[in-house]
Amino acid sequence: MTIIDQDCLAETLAFNEKFAATAASRPARGRTPDAAKLARLRRNRLGGDTPPVRLPQGEDRVVDGVRVRVFVPDHADGVYLHLHGGGWAFGSADGQDERLWGLAVRARLAVVSVDYRLAPEHPFPAGPDDCEAAARWLVRHAAAEFGTERLLIGGESAGAHLSVLTLLRLRDRHGVTGAFRSAHLLFGAYDLSMTPSQRRFGSRPLLSNTDSLRGGYELCTPGLTEEQRRDPEISPLFADLTGLPPARIAVGTEDPLLDDSLFLAARWQAAGAPVRLDVVAGAMHGFTLFPLTVTERELKRAQDFLATAGR
């Protein structure tokens, strides 16, 4: 484990406090929003009215019945299967076109971002099913479609969770190991029954806290008990992790999901695959959404990792 970005800790913590003060002035949104509130939140989870920028370089496609958004640079040395975050109930494949296109160009990767079905309209296992289908399509067709068999997978938050589930499903359901050569996992949730850091974080109004995480789990896996959420097919922290590829795992010290990344990294390495674990000093959950020094650095680290991973 490496604790990084301590030189800009003051800036990061000051932003956290400003964010918390602003969030505390808003009405509490509750753990399980009704349909109207969910629709408002989905329009822009950060509270604005400006829709995300859709770049002409993005192509909407349907592969094996799953919607994806594809970015292809002039030359691709690999393909990155990207699974977006948003607590399994928010987000979309076209929610960060500028970043994904920038990654495609700078890391020389074709990027395939999965527009998986969202809870609560489509609870578990709909989202994982879509990610699995897209991954299997890539395994079969990447060489013909993109001229390369070097496959990478990753995502943020819920997308990191779905990335690990996808790798496990490929191994356990289809006997596929080694097709994806590396995983990039950013502040993911890997124990939906809640690790100690999730339970102890409390109500501090950062982007995620104890109550908002519980609410996300209730939307994604309605009616399940905590014990049922420990099923390895739901919470990959409890799964057999043998046969998974090398990984980079990153998380902030002020993230309620801190333990998830620490525990997963230890188990991943114990199962036999190399792991790079970066812990960002002072960063809250979802810090890459905000204009911070640590965000600029993290985007560069991700780009550098993905440009060389799996070669």
N, C-alpha and C positions, 0 to 999 in steps of 0.2 A: 504494500500500500504506500502511495506517495501523496502527501498533503501538499497541494499546489496553490498558487495564486495568493500566497499570504502577503505579498507586497501590496496588494490592492484590497486587503481585508477591510480597511476603514470605509472605502467607497461601497463595497458590497453590503456591509452591515448597515450603513446609512440608508442605502436604497431599501433594504428590508424594512427598516423602521418607517420610512415614508410610505411604503406600500401598505404596511399594517395599519398605519394611522388612517390612510384613505379608505381602506377596506372596512375598518371598524365604524366609519361614519355611515356606511350603507346598511340598509335593512338586511337582517340575516336571511340567507337564501334557503336554509333548511337542508336536511339530508336528502330528501327525495322530492324534487320539484315536480309540480303538476305539468300537464302537457303544454299549457300556454307559457309557463315560466321556462320550461325546457327549450321551447322554440326560441324565446328571446335570448337565452343564454347561448344557444347554438349560433345565432346570427353573428355574434362575436363574443367569444368567451371573456375577452378582456374588457368588455363593456362599451366598446365603440360602435359606431354605425357604418364604418367604412368596410366594405367587403374586401376579402383578400384579392391581391393582384393575380390575374390569370395571364401568364405569358404565352405568346404564340408558339414558343418552343415546346410547350407541353401538348401531348396528344392523348386524348381520352380513348381508351380501348376497352373491350370486354374479352377476357381470356378465360376459357372454361367456365363461363357464366359469372365471372367476377369482374367488377369494374376496376380498372387501374388507370393511372396517369403516368405517361412515359416521357422521359427526357433522354435524347440521344445526342451526344456531341459528335463532332466531325470524326473522331476516332475514339473507340471505346476499348480499354484494356480489361474491362470487367463489367459486371452487372451488379448493382446494389438494389436488393429488394428492401424497400423502405416501408415501415409500418408506423403510421402517425400516432401521436398521443392524443389524450383527451378523455381519460377516464372511461374508455369503452362506450361513452355516450355522446362525445363531442368530437369535433375535428373532421377533416376530410382529406382526400388525396390532393386536392388543389388548394390547400390552406397555406402552403409555403413554397409556391412556385419559384420565387426568386432564389431562395436558399438551395432548393434542389437543383435548379438549373446551374447555379454557381458551383455546386458540388460536382455536377456532371462534367462541367468544363474543366475545372481545376484538378479534379482527381482522375479525369479521363474514364469516367464510368457512365454507362447507361443506367439510369435510375428508373425503377419501376415502383411506384408508390400505390399501395393497395387501398382502395376505397371500400373497406370492409363494412359490413352491416353493423349498425349501432344499436346498443341497448337504450331504453327499455323495450322499444318496439321489436328488437331482435336480440333477445338475451342469449347468454352462453348456451350452446357453443357456436352460435351463428358467426361471430367475428373470427374465432379461431378456424372455423371451417373454411371461410373465404381466404384467409391467409395461407392455410395449407394448400388449397387448390391453386392459388397463384404461384406458390413455391414449386409445386409439382409441375406446373406448366413451364416454369423457367428451367427446371432440371431437364425437361424433355426438349425444349425449343430454344434455349439461349444461344447455342452455337449457330443455328440457322437464322435467328432473328437479329442477333447482335454481333456475331462473329467471334464469340469468346465463350469459354466454359468456366471462366473464373467468376464464381458467384459469391456474393457477400450478403449479409442480412443484418438488419438492425432497426432501431427506432427509439422513440422517447417515451418514457412513462408507460402508459398502457401498451404502446408499441413495442417497448423493450420486453414486456411480459409476453406479448404475442409472438415476438421473435423467438424466445426460448421455447414456448409451446410448439411453434412450427417446427423447429429443429427436432424436438422430441417426437412429434407426430410422424415426421419423415422417417425417423429411425424405427419407431415402434410399429407403425402401421404399414410401412412400405419398404423397410429394410434399407433405407437410403442414408448412408453416412458419408461424409467427405465431399458431398456435392457442393455444399456451402463451406467455403474455406476459412471464413472468419465471421464473428458476430460483434456488432457494435451496439452496446446497451447503455442507454443514458437514463439515469434516475428512474429505474423501473420498479414496479411492484411485483414481488415474486412469492409473497405469502399473503393470500387474501383472507387468511384467518387472523392476520395482523402480528407483525414482529413487535418486540418491545419498544423500538423507537416510534412505531406508528401509534401504539397505545399511549405512550407517555408524552407525545408531542403536545396534546391538549388543544385548546381553542384559539391559539394565536392566529390572527387572520392573515396568514400568508397564502400563497396560491393554493396550497393543500395543507390540511391539518387533520386531526384525528376524526372529526365528524364528517368532513368532506370525503375522506377515504372510505369510511363506513358507508356513506351514501352511495358512492360509486360501486362498491361491492354489492349493495342491495339492488341497484339498477341492473348490474351485469348478471348477477347470480341470484335472482329473487327466490325467496323461500328456503334458501339453504342455511344450515346452521354453520357456526364457525368450524366445527369438526368436519362437516361435509366439504367446506372450502379448503381443507387441508389435503384433499384428494390431489395426487401429483398431476392429474390431468387439468387441474385448475390452478394449483399453486406449485410452480416448478421447483421451488426451493426444496420440496419433499421428494422430488423425482430422482431416479438414477441418472446421473449426468455423464456417464461414460460414453465415449464416442463422439462427443461434441467438439466443435472446432475451437481453435484459439479465439480469445475474446479480449476486447477492451470494455471495461465497465467504469462508468463515471457517475459521481453523485456529489452533492454539496453537503457540508457539515450541518446546515440548518434545514435539512430535508427530513420530513417524518419517515421517508423511505430509506434513510441512511443504513439501517441494519440490513435491509433487504439486499442492498448491493454488497455490503461487507460479508454477509453470510453466503450469498451466492458465489462471490469470488473465491471464498475459501473452499466451498464444496466443488466448484468447477475445477480448481487447481488440483484438489485431492483426487478428482476423477481422472486426472491425467493430461489435461490440456493447459497450455500456458495462458496466463491471465495478466493483463495490465490493469491495475486498479488505480484510478485517479480520483482523489477526494478534494473537492474545490472548497477552499477555506471560506466560510461564511455564506455560501450560496444556498438559496432556498430551492424548493422544488420548482421546476420549470424556469430556472434562471435564464436559459438561453432565449426566452421570449423577449427579454428586456435589453435596452441599450446600455450595456455594462462592459467594462474592460474584460471581465471574466467571460462574457459572452463571445467577444471577438476572439479571445484566446481559445475558447472551447471549440468554436467553429473551425479554427485553423488546426487544432489538434485532431479533430474528427476528419477533416480533409486529408491531413498528412497520413493518418492511420489507414484510412480507406484506400488511399492511392497506392499504398505498398502492401497491404494485408493480403495474405493468401498467394503471394507470388512464389 
